Amino acid sequence: MRLLIVDDQTLIRDGLVTICERLPAVEVVGTADDGEDAVRLAGELSPDVVLMDLRMPRMDGIEATRRIRAQQPSTQGSRCHRRARPRPTTLTSTTCRSHTG
């Protein structure tokens, strides 16, 4: 599975890359730090799955997911994760399903 990871916080993004690179069936093909870069990279890299933060500058994860799904129908799924207070990351699921709002 080709994976694009999107999060505006470098520590979270790098941690997700480290974890996902250890999974034998996962190839991290790119990272982005906001929704606009995610949409651009999804078009260039054609990931199977996008793991996306919800709250980011320039374009939030929900809008970016909508645009990626519109431009890349072959993308099998996108999933957003939320930050709970005081900002730890909680992944909503380990499965890959579309979350568009």
Z-matrix of the N, CA and C atoms (Angstrom, degrees):
N
C 1 1.444
C 2 1.528 1 108.02
N 3 1.314 2 115.18 1 128.90
C 4 1.465 3 122.13 2 177.46
C 5 1.530 4 108.34 3 -89.82
N 6 1.336 5 116.66 4 123.75
C 7 1.461 6 122.27 5 -171.20
C 8 1.524 7 111.51 6 -120.51
N 9 1.333 8 115.99 7 133.71
C 10 1.459 9 123.46 8 171.35
C 11 1.526 10 107.06 9 -110.34
N 12 1.333 11 117.17 10 127.23
C 13 1.468 12 122.51 11 -178.39
C 14 1.523 13 108.91 12 -109.05
N 15 1.351 14 115.78 13 129.86
C 16 1.459 15 121.03 14 -176.06
C 17 1.526 16 109.77 15 -129.56
N 18 1.330 17 116.47 16 119.05
C 19 1.464 18 122.63 17 175.61
C 20 1.520 19 107.55 18 -160.34
N 21 1.330 20 116.38 19 138.48
C 22 1.461 21 120.10 20 -178.27
C 23 1.526 22 113.01 21 -77.64
N 24 1.309 23 118.30 22 -14.40
C 25 1.460 24 120.96 23 178.27
C 26 1.525 25 109.81 24 -95.97
N 27 1.316 26 115.26 25 118.83
C 28 1.459 27 121.43 26 -175.65
C 29 1.520 28 112.50 27 -57.58
N 30 1.322 29 117.75 28 -43.20
C 31 1.461 30 120.94 29 -178.50
C 32 1.528 31 111.75 30 -61.69
N 33 1.319 32 116.97 31 -43.83
C 34 1.469 33 121.38 32 178.56
C 35 1.525 34 109.84 33 -65.51
N 36 1.324 35 116.47 34 -48.37
C 37 1.461 36 121.45 35 -178.77
C 38 1.528 37 111.05 36 -58.57
N 39 1.334 38 116.17 37 -48.35
C 40 1.466 39 119.85 38 -179.75
C 41 1.529 40 111.63 39 -64.84
N 42 1.335 41 117.31 40 -37.11
C 43 1.457 42 120.13 41 177.43
C 44 1.518 43 112.16 42 -63.98
N 45 1.333 44 116.22 43 -42.01
C 46 1.471 45 119.91 44 177.77
C 47 1.525 46 110.84 45 -64.19
N 48 1.322 47 116.66 46 -39.24
C 49 1.468 48 120.05 47 177.20
C 50 1.527 49 109.90 48 -61.11
N 51 1.321 50 116.65 49 -46.99
C 52 1.464 51 121.15 50 -179.26
C 53 1.528 52 111.53 51 -58.78
N 54 1.319 53 116.08 52 -45.13
C 55 1.471 54 120.24 53 179.75
C 56 1.532 55 110.81 54 -65.92
N 57 1.315 56 116.63 55 -48.32
C 58 1.470 57 120.28 56 -175.06
C 59 1.527 58 112.69 57 -68.22
N 60 1.325 59 117.29 58 -32.60
C 61 1.468 60 119.93 59 178.77
C 62 1.527 61 112.32 60 -66.66
N 63 1.312 62 117.30 61 -18.74
C 64 1.464 63 120.99 62 178.58
C 65 1.521 64 112.09 63 -83.00
N 66 1.311 65 117.74 64 -10.35
C 67 1.459 66 121.46 65 -179.92
C 68 1.526 67 108.79 66 -85.91
N 69 1.321 68 117.76 67 126.45
C 70 1.467 69 119.85 68 -173.28
C 71 1.528 70 114.72 69 -63.68
N 72 1.304 71 118.46 70 -28.90
C 73 1.468 72 120.36 71 -176.55
C 74 1.519 73 113.07 72 -93.19
N 75 1.343 74 118.02 73 6.79
C 76 1.461 75 121.58 74 -174.67
C 77 1.520 76 110.05 75 -116.34
N 78 1.329 77 115.55 76 132.13
C 79 1.460 78 122.52 77 171.82
C 80 1.522 79 107.26 78 -119.00
N 81 1.324 80 117.69 79 114.13
C 82 1.460 81 121.57 80 176.70
C 83 1.527 82 106.77 81 -78.01
N 84 1.340 83 115.88 82 110.67
C 85 1.467 84 120.50 83 -175.51
C 86 1.522 85 112.50 84 -93.35
N 87 1.339 86 117.34 85 -12.88
C 88 1.451 87 118.96 86 178.63
C 89 1.510 88 112.28 87 179.37
N 90 1.341 89 114.21 88 167.82
C 91 1.459 90 121.74 89 175.85
C 92 1.521 91 108.46 90 -136.44
N 93 1.326 92 114.70 91 154.17
C 94 1.468 93 120.81 92 176.80
C 95 1.515 94 108.35 93 -142.06
N 96 1.336 95 116.27 94 156.77
C 97 1.462 96 119.54 95 -178.80
C 98 1.521 97 113.98 96 -111.41
N 99 1.327 98 117.67 97 5.09
C 100 1.463 99 120.55 98 172.66
C 101 1.528 100 109.30 99 -160.27
N 102 1.327 101 115.31 100 171.12
C 103 1.456 102 120.58 101 -175.40
C 104 1.518 103 114.25 102 -64.63
N 105 1.335 104 117.14 103 -37.04
C 106 1.465 105 118.97 104 179.61
C 107 1.518 106 111.40 105 -63.58
N 108 1.337 107 116.66 106 -44.32
C 109 1.466 108 119.39 107 177.04
C 110 1.526 109 111.44 108 -65.38
N 111 1.322 110 117.02 109 -34.50
C 112 1.464 111 120.69 110 178.37
C 113 1.522 112 111.38 111 -61.83
N 114 1.321 113 116.57 112 -45.02
C 115 1.468 114 120.68 113 179.98
C 116 1.530 115 109.80 114 -63.18
N 117 1.327 116 116.44 115 -44.63
C 118 1.470 117 120.64 116 179.82
C 119 1.529 118 110.83 117 -62.43
N 120 1.337 119 116.67 118 -48.53
C 121 1.463 120 120.10 119 -178.52
C 122 1.522 121 112.90 120 -66.56
N 123 1.312 122 117.15 121 -35.74
C 124 1.469 123 119.65 122 177.54
C 125 1.526 124 110.04 123 -60.84
N 126 1.329 125 116.97 124 -38.95
C 127 1.459 126 120.54 125 177.21
C 128 1.520 127 112.64 126 -66.37
N 129 1.321 128 116.61 127 -36.15
C 130 1.470 129 121.24 128 -178.51
C 131 1.526 130 112.67 129 -80.15
N 132 1.336 131 117.29 130 -38.12
C 133 1.465 132 121.45 131 -169.95
C 134 1.525 133 114.81 132 -100.90
N 135 1.312 134 118.03 133 -15.79
C 136 1.470 135 123.44 134 -178.66
C 137 1.531 136 113.28 135 48.21
N 138 1.334 137 117.31 136 60.50
C 139 1.470 138 118.68 137 178.78
C 140 1.524 139 110.95 138 -70.90
N 141 1.319 140 115.41 139 156.41
C 142 1.459 141 120.47 140 173.18
C 143 1.522 142 110.64 141 -77.95
N 144 1.341 143 115.88 142 -35.85
C 145 1.460 144 122.65 143 -176.36
C 146 1.524 145 108.86 144 -138.14
N 147 1.341 146 115.05 145 142.48
C 148 1.457 147 121.53 146 173.84
C 149 1.525 148 107.70 147 -118.27
N 150 1.329 149 116.87 148 122.68
C 151 1.461 150 122.26 149 174.31
C 152 1.526 151 105.92 150 -98.26
N 153 1.336 152 117.03 151 112.86
C 154 1.457 153 121.20 152 -167.37
C 155 1.521 154 112.80 153 -126.71
N 156 1.321 155 115.37 154 136.38
C 157 1.458 156 122.97 155 171.95
C 158 1.528 157 108.09 156 -71.90
N 159 1.320 158 117.55 157 152.25
C 160 1.467 159 120.94 158 177.95
C 161 1.515 160 112.68 159 -83.51
N 162 1.320 161 117.08 160 -44.84
C 163 1.469 162 121.30 161 -174.38
C 164 1.511 163 110.50 162 -103.07
N 165 1.339 164 115.60 163 111.62
C 166 1.463 165 121.58 164 -179.85
C 167 1.524 166 108.76 165 -146.34
N 168 1.330 167 116.43 166 159.76
C 169 1.463 168 119.48 167 176.06
C 170 1.526 169 111.29 168 -72.74
N 171 1.294 170 116.09 169 163.66
C 172 1.468 171 127.61 170 176.80
C 173 1.523 172 113.95 171 67.30
N 174 1.314 173 118.86 172 -47.60
C 175 1.467 174 121.91 173 176.73
C 176 1.517 175 107.51 174 -155.04
N 177 1.343 176 116.82 175 127.81
C 178 1.462 177 119.17 176 -178.57
C 179 1.525 178 111.09 177 -75.07
N 180 1.322 179 114.94 178 168.85
C 181 1.457 180 120.95 179 -175.66
C 182 1.511 181 114.31 180 -65.87
N 183 1.327 182 117.26 181 -31.54
C 184 1.467 183 119.69 182 -179.60
C 185 1.524 184 110.63 183 -68.48
N 186 1.324 185 117.25 184 -46.54
C 187 1.472 186 120.19 185 178.45
C 188 1.526 187 111.04 186 -65.71
N 189 1.329 188 116.47 187 -40.89
C 190 1.465 189 119.37 188 178.54
C 191 1.524 190 110.84 189 -62.34
N 192 1.335 191 117.26 190 -40.28
C 193 1.458 192 121.12 191 178.25
C 194 1.525 193 110.74 192 -63.04
N 195 1.309 194 117.20 193 -43.06
C 196 1.475 195 120.32 194 177.26
C 197 1.526 196 111.12 195 -58.21
N 198 1.322 197 115.85 196 -45.45
C 199 1.476 198 119.77 197 -178.44
C 200 1.523 199 112.05 198 -67.72
N 201 1.308 200 116.73 199 -40.06
C 202 1.469 201 119.77 200 178.40
C 203 1.520 202 110.11 201 -63.81
N 204 1.327 203 117.21 202 -44.84
C 205 1.464 204 120.49 203 179.32
C 206 1.527 205 111.13 204 -62.55
N 207 1.332 206 117.41 205 -34.78
C 208 1.464 207 120.72 206 178.95
C 209 1.528 208 111.58 207 -70.89
N 210 1.316 209 117.80 208 -39.50
C 211 1.471 210 120.72 209 -177.00
C 212 1.521 211 112.90 210 -88.01
N 213 1.330 212 117.30 211 -23.01
C 214 1.461 213 122.25 212 -176.95
C 215 1.523 214 110.56 213 -128.08
N 216 1.314 215 119.20 214 69.99
C 217 1.464 216 119.73 215 -179.40
C 218 1.530 217 112.95 216 -58.96
N 219 1.330 218 117.57 217 -21.43
C 220 1.464 219 120.21 218 179.72
C 221 1.523 220 112.50 219 -74.89
N 222 1.330 221 117.66 220 -13.11
C 223 1.459 222 120.05 221 176.12
C 224 1.520 223 107.41 222 -64.15
N 225 1.330 224 116.21 223 119.76
C 226 1.460 225 121.27 224 -173.95
C 227 1.516 226 113.23 225 -67.54
N 228 1.308 227 117.22 226 -28.71
C 229 1.455 228 118.25 227 -179.99
C 230 1.506 229 112.17 228 -176.08
N 231 1.278 230 114.55 229 157.48
C 232 1.455 231 122.30 230 173.16
C 233 1.512 232 107.06 231 -131.07
N 234 1.289 233 116.81 232 149.60
C 235 1.456 234 119.99 233 -179.94
C 236 1.508 235 108.47 234 -140.91
N 237 1.291 236 115.85 235 134.00
C 238 1.456 237 121.23 236 177.16
C 239 1.514 238 109.18 237 -99.25
N 240 1.305 239 115.46 238 148.06
C 241 1.453 240 119.27 239 171.52
C 242 1.510 241 108.03 240 -121.20
N 243 1.312 242 115.91 241 152.42
C 244 1.459 243 121.61 242 -176.61
C 245 1.517 244 109.79 243 -112.30
N 246 1.305 245 114.37 244 153.16
C 247 1.456 246 119.66 245 171.82
C 248 1.514 247 108.54 246 -100.73
N 249 1.295 248 116.66 247 125.72
C 250 1.465 249 121.40 248 175.16
C 251 1.534 250 107.77 249 -89.86
N 252 1.299 251 116.83 250 160.02
C 253 1.458 252 119.41 251 178.25
C 254 1.516 253 109.52 252 -67.21
N 255 1.291 254 122.45 253 141.60
C 256 1.446 255 129.16 254 -1.01
C 257 1.519 256 115.18 255 -84.56
N 258 1.285 257 122.42 256 12.95
C 259 1.448 258 130.09 257 171.70
C 260 1.514 259 114.51 258 129.88
N 261 1.317 260 121.04 259 20.53
C 262 1.463 261 117.54 260 171.81
C 263 1.526 262 109.24 261 -70.50
N 264 1.299 263 116.94 262 153.28
C 265 1.455 264 120.37 263 -179.18
C 266 1.511 265 110.51 264 -89.94
N 267 1.311 266 116.44 265 133.80
C 268 1.452 267 122.39 266 175.33
C 269 1.516 268 107.94 267 -123.08
N 270 1.303 269 117.71 268 117.19
C 271 1.452 270 120.19 269 176.07
C 272 1.512 271 107.48 270 -79.00
N 273 1.312 272 116.35 271 133.30
C 274 1.447 273 119.79 272 -175.65
C 275 1.514 274 112.33 273 -78.16
N 276 1.317 275 118.04 274 -20.87
C 277 1.450 276 120.34 275 -179.05
C 278 1.522 277 109.24 276 -167.55
N 279 1.314 278 116.93 277 156.25
C 280 1.452 279 119.71 278 173.83
C 281 1.525 280 110.82 279 -96.51
N 282 1.329 281 116.80 280 -3.86
C 283 1.447 282 119.13 281 176.70
C 284 1.510 283 109.87 282 -91.60
N 285 1.292 284 117.42 283 164.17
C 286 1.458 285 121.93 284 -176.23
C 287 1.510 286 109.55 285 -108.71
N 288 1.307 287 115.44 286 104.38
C 289 1.459 288 121.86 287 177.93
C 290 1.508 289 108.63 288 -133.55
N 291 1.307 290 116.85 289 155.31
C 292 1.467 291 121.04 290 -179.94
C 293 1.512 292 110.27 291 -72.48
N 294 1.322 293 115.79 292 138.28
C 295 1.465 294 122.00 293 172.98
C 296 1.520 295 106.66 294 -130.50
N 297 1.311 296 117.11 295 104.26
C 298 1.458 297 120.72 296 -175.98
C 299 1.505 298 111.69 297 -116.77
N 300 1.272 299 119.55 298 18.59
C 301 1.453 300 120.59 299 174.39
C 302 1.415 301 110.79 300 130.71
